[in-house]
Amino acid sequence: MYQYRYLSCFDTKNLKSEVVDTVIVGSGLAGLSTAYYLLKIGIKPLVITKKRPGISNSFLAQGGIAAAVGCNDSTDLHFQDTIKAGKGLCIERNVRILVEEGLERVIDLINAQVDFDRDENGMLKLAMEGAHSVNRVLHSKDRTGYEIGKKLLQYVKGNVFLEEGYYLEEILTDGNTYVGILLSDGKEQKVVRSKSLVLATGGYSGVYLRNTSAYNVAGDSIAVAYRAGCNLMDLEFVQFHPTAVYVEGKPGWLISEAVRGEGAILVDENGERFIDELKPRDEVARAILKKYQEGHKVFLDIKPIIDKGIDFKERFPNVYNILKEFGLENTTKIPVSPSAHYSIGGVKANLDGKTDIKGIFAVGETACSGVHGANRLASNSLLECIVSGYKTAYNVYINNMCNKINYVNISNDVKSEKAMEKSDREKILKKIKTVMWNNVGLIRSKESLEKALAELENIYDTLSNFCNVRYLKDLTILCKGITLSALSREESRGVHYREDFPTQSEEFSKHTVLENNFKINFRRF
C-alpha cells in the first residue's frame, strides 16, 4: 500500500482520480517532442503543465540546434566535438545515437515547417558556436527554441489531453513499478493513474541565486523522482553561461552564445580582450569570474558585429529587446557576468528515456543520459530534446503494449493543519539559492561544499513540520544531492571546478550516481 511521503494540507479522504494511457509532465521542447511523436504512432497523452504550455527553458533558448547538415561536416565530426567537450565522461554509444539520429530529427523539424534562417539562395545558414570545429548550428534568428516549440505546439495542442495549473507532488510506485502520480493545483489534490509517465520538467539551474531559468522551472520534480526510487546522475555538472546581462538587482537575462559566434568579444573596462570567446563555456565563465574577483568589470563588445555590416537588431531581435528592457539598446558594450544556465545531471536515464523504475521515463534536461559528459557542447541540448522525445515515444508505446494500469491501493490519511506563511517560504527559497550560489557555484572547495551541506540540513529541519513546503523540501533534497556529488568528485573536470583539486584525475573518469538515502557511487557505463 502506497502512503504519501509528505504531510498534506489538504483533505485527502476523497481524492479525485483519473485514468489515462500516458502522462507527460512538462510542456517544453522535450515534453512536446514526446507528445508529437506519440501522436504520430496513435497515443493521445495527457500533458500536465504548471502554467501554460511553453513556459520553459527550451522556449527561452536563443541559440540553435546542432546537426551535421553542412557540406564540410559529418556525424563523425559532430561526434568528435561532443566527446572532446565532454572531457572523458560522455557515454559514447549515446553520443553516436544523438548525432546520427539527430540529423534525421532535424529533417523532421524542417518538414514540420520550422523556420530556420536561410541565405539568399534558400540554403540553410549554419552558425559557429563554442567548441564546434565547423559551422553546424541551425538558428531561427535568436529565438530558435521558441520557433521549434511553437511549431510542435501547433500540432500537439488540441490533439492531446491538456491540464494546466498542476504541479507534481508525488510519483506513486508499487515496488520497482510505476503506478501513478499525485498532482496539486494549490487548492486540492488528485491522483492520475497511467501505464507510463514521462518526466519533462526541465533542469535545476533555478536553484542558484543568479540563473537564466524560466521562473517556474527549478528541478523539484527531479527530487520527486528520486524519492520515488529513481537514481540521479552527474548532479555536480552545472553549466554556467558566461554572458548574462549584469545589472545590479535585476535578473540575469541570457545573451546568446551566437552573439559571440558572430564576432562579439569580451573585454574589461579598459577595452582589453582577455579570453577566446569561443572556448568551452566553463573556461570562459571562470575567466570572467576571475576578472570580477580581481576588481574588474566585464563587457560583451558587439561593435565587431556592427562593423561587419550586420544589423544587430535584425539578427538578434530577442537580445535587442532584452537590452531595451535594461536601457542598454544604444550601447555597444553590454555588462555581463556568468549565470547558472544548464544542468547536465538529472534523473539517470537512457537516451530512450528509460529510468531505474519500470514505467517512468525522463527526457531532455530532466534526464541525464551521458551525452553531454562533463561539459555540454553548445546547441546539443535542443537536439537532445528532439532525439530523446522521439526515442522515448516509441519505448512508451512498447511499455503500454506490454503492461496494464496498476490499481494498487493508496493510503491517503497523512494530513496536517500546520502551514508556513508565504513570506517565510519566499525567504527560505532565497536562502537556498544563496547557499548554492555562494558555495556550490563556479568555483568549489571542500570547505564551501561542507558549509553548504550544513546549511541545507538546517534549512530542511526548519521545514520538517510544515505541510505546504513540499516544493522547498524537494529543492533542499536536490541541492543536497548536487553538493554531495560535487564533494565526492575530488577533481576538476568540465564545468565542475574544485580549487582544492584543480586538475583532472583518471580515477574519476566515472559517472556520479546518487542512490537511495544519498549514497554516492561512481560507475562506468
Secondary structure, DSSP 4 states (H G I P E B T S, - for coil): -EE-SS-BSS--TT-EEEE-SEEEE--SHHHHHHHHHHHHTT---EEEESSSTT-SHHHH--S-EE---STT--HHHHHHHHHHHTTT---HHHHHHHHHHHHHHHHHHHHTT----B-TTSPBPEE--TT-SS--EE-STT-HHHHHHHHHHHHHTTTSEEEES-EEEEEEEETTEEEEEEEE-SS-EEEEE-SEEEE----SGGGSSSB-S-TT-SSHHHHHHHHTT--EE-TT-EEEEEEEE--TTS---B--HHHHHTT-EEEETT--B-S-TTS-HHHHHHHHHHHHHTT--EEEE-HHHHHTT--HHHH-HHHHHHHHHTT-TT-SEEEEEEEEEEE--EEE--TT-B-SSBTEEE-GGGEE-SSSTTSPPTTHHHHHHHHHHHHHHHHHHHHHHH-------EE---B------HHHHHHHHHHHHHHHHHHSSSSB-HHHHHHHHHHHHHHHHHHTT-SS-HHHHHHHHHHHHHHHHHHH--S-BTTB-BTTB-S--GGG-SEEEEEGGGEEEEE--
